[in-house]
Amino acid sequence: MDRISDLPNALICHILSFLPIKEAVSTSVLAKRWKPLFLDQPNLVFDDSIYFNPPTSYKEKLTNARSFMRFVDGVLASQGNAPLNKFKLVGNFVVDELWVLEWIPNLLKRGVSDIHLNISSFWADSDRSKFDPLPPEMFVNKTLVSLTIIFEGGVNINVEGDVSLPKLKILHLNYFKTTTSTFNKILSGCHVLEELALTNLMWDDEALEVEPCLVTVSIPTLKRLMFCRYEKYDDDNQAVSLSFDNPNVVYMEYSDTIADTYQQMSFGSLVEAKLGLRLTPEQLDNNECNVTNFLNGVRNVKILHVNVNMLWVLGSCRDTMPAFNNLLRLTIETKPEVIWKALPALLRSCPNLVTLIFKGLHHINTDRCKDVDGCLCREFAGNWEEVARPCLSSSSVKVIEILNFGETLDNHDDEDDIDDDDNGGLVYCLREKIDHVKLFLKKMPNLEQVRMHFLSSDNEEDVMMKVFKKLQQLPRVVASPNCNIQVLSDNLSLSFNTSD
């Protein structure tokens, strides 16, 4: 029996909404009753990668793109002015961005609440520049709840009048130009915004060449904030002062060069933050930066991720680092070229830290390694005495996790540096990492667990067994007498207790 045909139209339309739009349209050939059903689809999702085989040439990309665009055109034309809830378009081939932008006014008239445009390859045209302007009516709309614009060719945002988006809760903009005044206007017109993601923002102000401008991000309803800009856009951050006053933000990602000034930083409810501030070339030369206001603004955070750029920044302001009294979980990304001079001050500033995670455990030796609390490595001073590390002996950390433990990126990691008799056939980098783990166990009194994670590889199990055997040779006199040590991968798990 054909039980599906007995279902009411509304329920069939709901079922069709879970199908790719091409399959939903094809149901119109089943019977006369099915023909108009896809026209009532409130959710339109288009993804050109599921319509064609991967193109092998630029000409084929163009052909596929035109076919795809005409298909979308046809679906929109057949639906007319029917109410629309969601419109999502993902373009992986060569898409004409201007063609896409022409659809937006009609989508807005149909009462769409969710627009998601992600175009990763644009239709290059030497006769016009990139950064096509977004339709101004997009910023005066009573129905939009979620708006995502990601154009490979970039977009330009210029709003002459006031911005009014009374229902907008989610705003994601990637690779766009705007003026500081328009930016401030947009944020002031979003009264219920809960999630804001700004990636690769470029200021389009001639006035910035004469005097600095203030950009304010102050949204009482905001809960999630992502503000990220890649290094090639660093010049667009000059002469801009930033102010943040967001008392209800619980999650933040921030990656950018250090602004001239941070006039205000207020994140009183912050739970998790991923920080990637980086120094400008001038700041690197002078080895100084002023991020005191920034750090004070995020000091209530409970979960913190610090990348290698932020580690450089913290190393330049270790003497003015605030106390992170609420911090429970800290993740630190390391690279062979990044020194650890910030880590002792950072650990001292986290008196209640429970979990310390290293993303890699790469270390470079410097003169500071011989200073008390100048590093976290196993260094020796005069008469071959081990340098004291008060930041470790006073640490509250209970769990240490080391991700990508088996990575061997050090310059010394070659076959000539392997000594099978004395070091179990381990390259220098791994031997140094084991020394770090030994020092943590010897100096940190509250450790309950140390976990070392390996990436899957052809010789993974062999290397893991060698590391495990070296750790089992730990002296029994350690600060953490009952700590569980684990060597882990997707395929193997080894563990023992220091008390065994």
C-alpha positions in Angstrom: 0.0 0.0 0.0 1.1 3.6 -0.7 0.8 4.9 2.9 2.9 8.0 2.2 0.3 9.3 -0.3 -2.3 9.1 2.5 -0.3 11.6 4.6 -1.4 15.2 4.8 0.4 17.7 2.6 2.0 19.5 5.5 3.6 16.3 6.8 4.9 15.3 3.3 6.4 18.8 3.0 8.1 18.3 6.4 9.6 15.0 5.2 10.8 16.6 1.9 12.5 19.3 3.9 15.1 16.7 5.1 16.0 15.8 1.5 18.6 17.6 -0.7 16.6 20.1 -2.7 17.4 18.3 -6.0 15.8 15.1 -4.7 12.9 17.1 -3.3 12.3 18.7 -6.7 12.5 15.3 -8.4 9.5 14.0 -6.4 7.2 16.2 -8.5 7.3 13.5 -11.2 5.7 10.9 -8.9 2.1 12.0 -9.4 0.0 15.1 -9.9 -0.5 15.5 -6.2 3.3 15.6 -5.6 4.0 18.2 -8.3 3.3 21.3 -6.3 4.5 20.0 -2.9 8.1 21.1 -3.2 6.9 24.6 -4.1 5.8 24.9 -0.4 9.2 24.0 0.9 10.0 26.5 3.7 13.7 25.4 3.9 15.9 25.6 0.8 19.4 24.1 1.1 21.7 24.1 -2.0 25.2 22.6 -2.1 26.9 22.4 -5.5 29.2 19.6 -4.4 26.4 17.1 -4.3 25.1 17.9 -7.8 28.2 17.2 -9.9 31.3 15.0 -10.0 34.5 16.9 -9.0 35.4 19.1 -12.0 38.7 18.4 -13.6 39.2 21.8 -15.3 38.3 25.4 -14.9 36.1 25.2 -17.9 34.2 22.4 -16.3 33.9 24.3 -13.1 32.3 27.2 -15.0 29.9 24.9 -16.8 28.9 23.2 -13.5 28.5 26.6 -11.8 26.2 28.0 -14.5 24.1 24.9 -14.4 23.9 25.1 -10.6 23.0 28.8 -10.5 20.3 28.3 -13.1 18.9 25.4 -11.1 18.7 27.7 -8.0 17.2 30.4 -10.1 14.5 28.0 -11.3 13.6 26.8 -7.9 13.2 30.3 -6.5 11.2 31.4 -9.6 8.8 28.4 -9.2 8.2 29.2 -5.6 7.3 32.8 -6.3 6.6 34.7 -3.2 5.7 31.7 -0.9 6.8 32.2 2.7 10.4 31.1 3.3 12.1 30.1 6.6 15.7 29.2 5.6 17.9 29.7 2.6 21.3 28.1 2.6 23.7 28.0 -0.3 27.2 26.4 -0.3 29.3 27.0 -3.4 32.5 25.0 -3.7 32.9 25.6 -7.5 33.1 28.9 -9.4 30.0 30.9 -8.3 29.0 34.3 -9.5 28.7 36.3 -6.2 26.7 39.1 -7.9 24.2 36.6 -9.1 23.8 35.4 -5.5 23.4 38.9 -4.1 20.6 39.6 -6.5 18.5 36.9 -4.8 18.7 38.5 -1.4 16.0 41.2 -1.8 13.5 38.6 -2.9 14.4 36.3 0.0 13.9 39.1 2.4 10.5 39.9 1.0 9.4 36.3 1.5 10.1 36.7 5.3 13.2 34.5 5.5 14.6 34.2 9.0 17.8 32.2 8.3 20.2 33.1 5.5 23.5 31.2 5.1 25.8 32.0 2.1 29.1 30.2 2.0 30.9 30.7 -1.3 34.5 29.4 -1.3 35.3 30.0 -5.0 34.1 33.1 -6.8 33.5 34.0 -10.4 36.6 36.1 -11.2 35.9 39.0 -13.5 38.7 41.4 -14.5 36.2 44.1 -15.3 35.2 44.6 -11.7 36.8 44.5 -8.3 36.0 42.2 -5.5 34.1 43.2 -2.3 30.6 43.5 -3.9 28.3 45.5 -1.7 25.6 43.8 0.4 22.1 44.9 -0.3 21.3 47.7 2.2 17.8 46.3 2.9 19.6 43.3 4.6 20.3 45.6 7.6 16.7 46.9 7.9 14.7 43.7 8.4 12.1 42.5 10.9 12.3 38.7 10.2 16.0 37.8 10.1 17.1 35.7 13.1 20.4 34.2 11.7 22.7 35.7 9.0 25.9 34.2 7.7 27.9 35.7 4.8 31.1 34.0 3.8 32.3 35.1 0.3 35.7 34.2 -1.0 35.6 37.4 -3.1 34.7 39.5 0.0 31.8 41.9 0.6 31.5 45.5 1.3 29.0 46.8 4.0 27.9 50.4 3.8 24.6 51.5 5.4 23.5 55.1 4.9 20.7 55.2 7.5 20.1 53.4 10.8 20.4 49.7 11.2 17.4 47.8 12.5 17.5 44.0 13.0 15.2 43.5 16.0 15.1 39.7 15.8 18.7 38.9 14.7 20.4 36.5 17.2 23.2 35.1 15.1 25.5 37.2 12.9 28.6 35.7 11.1 30.6 37.8 8.6 33.8 36.6 7.0 36.1 38.6 4.7 34.4 42.0 4.6 35.1 45.7 4.5 33.3 48.4 6.4 33.9 51.7 8.0 34.2 52.0 11.8 31.0 54.1 11.9 29.0 51.6 9.9 30.3 48.8 12.1 29.3 50.6 15.3 25.9 51.2 13.7 25.3 47.6 12.9 26.0 46.4 16.4 23.8 49.1 17.9 21.0 48.0 15.7 21.0 44.3 16.9 19.2 44.5 20.2 18.9 40.7 20.8 22.1 39.4 19.3 23.5 36.3 21.1 26.3 35.1 18.7 28.7 37.4 16.8 31.5 36.0 14.6 33.7 38.5 12.7 36.5 37.0 10.6 39.0 39.0 8.5 37.4 42.4 9.0 39.1 45.2 7.1 38.5 48.9 8.0 37.6 51.1 5.0 38.3 54.5 6.7 40.5 57.1 5.1 40.2 59.0 8.3 42.3 56.3 10.1 45.3 57.7 8.3 44.9 61.0 10.2 43.6 60.1 13.6 42.6 56.9 15.5 39.0 55.7 15.8 37.1 54.0 18.5 35.3 50.7 17.8 32.9 49.6 20.5 31.4 46.1 20.9 28.9 46.4 23.7 25.9 44.1 23.4 24.2 43.1 26.7 22.5 40.1 25.2 25.7 38.7 23.6 26.7 35.2 24.7 29.3 34.1 22.1 31.9 36.3 20.5 34.4 35.3 17.7 36.7 38.1 16.5 39.5 36.6 14.3 41.8 38.2 11.7 44.6 36.5 9.8 48.1 38.0 9.7 47.8 39.3 6.1 45.2 41.8 7.3 47.2 43.2 10.1 47.7 46.5 8.5 44.0 47.1 8.8 44.2 47.2 12.6 46.4 50.2 12.9 45.0 53.4 14.6 42.0 51.6 16.0 41.1 51.5 19.6 38.8 48.7 20.8 36.3 48.7 23.6 34.4 45.6 24.8 31.6 45.7 27.4 29.8 42.3 27.2 28.8 41.2 30.7 26.9 38.0 29.5 29.5 36.6 27.1 30.3 33.0 28.1 32.5 32.0 25.1 35.1 34.0 23.2 37.6 33.5 20.4 39.9 36.4 19.8 42.8 36.3 17.3 44.3 39.5 16.0 47.2 41.9 16.4 47.3 43.9 19.5 45.2 47.1 19.0 46.7 50.5 19.9 44.6 50.6 23.0 41.9 48.6 24.7 39.8 51.3 26.4 37.5 48.9 28.1 37.5 45.1 28.5 34.6 43.7 30.5 33.6 40.0 30.3 32.3 39.3 33.8 30.6 36.0 32.9 33.3 34.5 30.7 33.6 30.7 30.9 35.8 29.7 28.0 38.2 31.8 25.9 40.6 31.0 23.0 43.2 33.7 22.8 45.6 34.4 19.9 46.8 37.9 20.2 50.0 38.5 18.3 52.7 41.2 18.3 53.2 43.6 15.5 56.8 43.8 14.0 57.4 47.0 15.9 56.3 45.4 19.2 58.5 42.4 18.5 61.5 44.7 17.9 60.8 46.6 21.1 59.9 43.4 23.0 57.0 45.2 24.7 53.2 45.5 24.5 50.4 46.8 26.6 47.6 44.3 27.0 47.0 44.8 30.7 43.4 46.0 30.1 42.8 43.1 27.8 44.0 40.5 30.3 42.2 42.1 33.2 39.0 41.9 31.2 39.2 38.2 30.8 40.6 37.2 34.2 37.4 35.6 35.3 37.6 32.9 32.7 37.4 29.2 33.7 38.7 27.5 30.6 41.5 29.1 28.6 43.3 28.2 25.4 46.5 30.0 24.5 48.1 29.6 21.1 51.8 30.2 20.2 51.3 33.9 19.3 49.6 34.5 22.6 52.5 32.8 24.4 54.8 35.4 22.9 52.5 38.2 24.1 52.3 36.8 27.6 56.1 36.5 27.7 56.3 40.3 27.0 54.0 41.2 29.9 54.7 38.5 32.5 55.4 41.1 35.2 51.9 42.6 34.9 49.9 39.4 34.4 46.7 39.5 36.5 45.5 36.6 38.7 43.2 34.1 37.0 41.6 32.9 40.2 38.7 31.1 38.5 40.8 29.3 35.9 40.4 25.5 36.1 41.6 24.3 32.7 44.5 25.7 30.7 45.5 24.6 27.2 48.9 25.8 25.8 50.1 25.4 22.2 53.8 25.1 21.8 56.1 25.2 18.8 59.9 24.6 18.6 60.6 28.2 17.9 58.6 29.6 20.8 60.3 29.9 24.2 58.6 29.2 27.5 59.4 32.3 29.4 55.8 33.2 30.0 54.8 29.8 31.5 56.1 30.2 35.0 54.3 33.6 35.5 51.2 32.1 33.9 51.2 29.2 36.3 51.7 31.4 39.3 48.8 33.5 38.2 46.5 30.4 38.2 46.3 29.4 41.9 43.3 27.1 41.4 44.3 25.4 38.2 43.2 21.8 38.0 44.0 20.6 34.4 47.0 21.7 32.4 47.1 20.7 28.7 50.0 21.0 26.3 49.3 20.9 22.6 52.7 19.5 21.7 55.5 19.8 24.2 58.1 21.5 22.1 60.8 23.5 23.9 63.7 25.7 22.9 66.6 26.3 25.3 67.4 29.9 26.2 69.4 31.7 28.9 66.2 32.0 30.9 66.1 28.2 31.4 68.9 28.6 34.0 66.9 31.2 36.0 64.7 30.3 38.9 61.1 30.3 37.6 62.5 31.3 34.2 61.2 28.2 32.5 59.5 24.8 33.1 62.4 22.6 31.8 64.8 20.3 33.5 67.8 22.7 33.5 71.0 22.5 35.5 73.0 25.3 37.0 76.5 25.4 38.5 77.9 22.1 39.9 75.2 20.3 37.9 72.5 21.1 40.4 68.9 21.1 39.1 67.4 24.6 38.9 64.6 25.1 41.4 61.1 25.7 39.9 58.9 27.2 42.6 56.0 27.7 40.1 55.9 23.9 39.9 56.3 23.0 43.5 53.5 25.4 44.5 51.2 24.3 41.6 47.6 23.1 42.3 47.5 21.2 39.0 46.1 17.6 39.3 45.9 16.6 35.7 48.5 17.1 32.9 47.6 16.1 29.3 50.1 16.3 26.5 48.6 16.1 23.0 50.7 15.0 20.0 53.4 13.6 22.3 55.0 11.6 19.5 55.6 14.6 17.2 59.3 15.0 16.3 59.7 18.4 14.8 63.0 19.3 16.5 66.0 19.8 14.2 67.9 17.2 16.2 65.3 14.5 15.4 67.2 12.4 12.9 68.6 8.8 12.8 72.1 10.0 13.8 70.7 11.2 17.1 69.3 7.8 18.2 71.1 5.9 20.9 69.5 2.4 21.2 71.6 1.4 24.2 71.2 4.3 26.5 67.9 5.9 25.4 65.8 3.1 24.1 66.1 4.1 20.5 64.3 7.4 21.1 65.1 10.6 19.2 66.3 13.6 21.1 62.9 15.4 21.0 61.1 12.5 22.7 63.9 12.1 25.3 63.5 15.8 26.2 59.8 15.5 26.5 60.2 12.5 28.9 62.6 14.7 30.9 59.8 17.3 31.1 57.3 14.7 32.4 59.8 13.5 34.9 60.3 17.0 36.2 56.6 17.6 36.5 56.2 14.4 38.6 59.2 15.3 40.7 58.2 18.9 41.5 54.3 19.1 41.3 52.9 17.7 44.6 49.2 17.5 43.6 49.5 15.5 40.4 47.0 12.7 40.2 47.2 11.9 36.5 49.5 12.4 33.5 48.2 11.5 30.0 50.4 11.5 26.9 48.5 11.2 23.6 50.1 9.8 20.5 49.0 10.4 16.9 48.3 7.2 14.9 51.3 6.3 12.7 53.0 3.2 11.2 55.5 2.9 14.1 53.2 4.3 16.7 53.1 1.2 19.0 56.9 0.7 18.9 57.6 4.3 19.9 54.8 4.2 22.6 56.4 1.1 24.2 59.8 2.7 24.3 58.4 5.8 25.9 56.4 3.7 28.4 59.5 1.7 29.4 61.5 4.9 30.0 58.7 6.3 32.2 58.6 3.1 34.2 62.2 3.7 35.2 61.2 6.8 37.2 62.7 7.1 40.6 60.3 6.3 43.4 61.1 9.6 45.1 58.6 11.9 43.4 56.4 14.8 44.6 53.3 12.9 43.4 53.6 9.5 45.0 50.3 8.1 43.7 50.0 9.5 40.2 48.5 7.5 37.3 50.6 7.8 34.1 49.0 6.9 30.8 50.4 6.6 27.3 47.5 6.7 24.8 46.6 6.5 21.2 43.5 5.4 19.2 44.9 1.9 19.0 46.8 1.3 22.3 46.6 2.3 26.0 49.3 1.8 28.6 49.3 2.9 32.2 50.9 2.5 35.6 50.9 4.2 39.0 54.0 5.8 40.5 53.2 4.0 43.7 53.5 0.5 42.0 
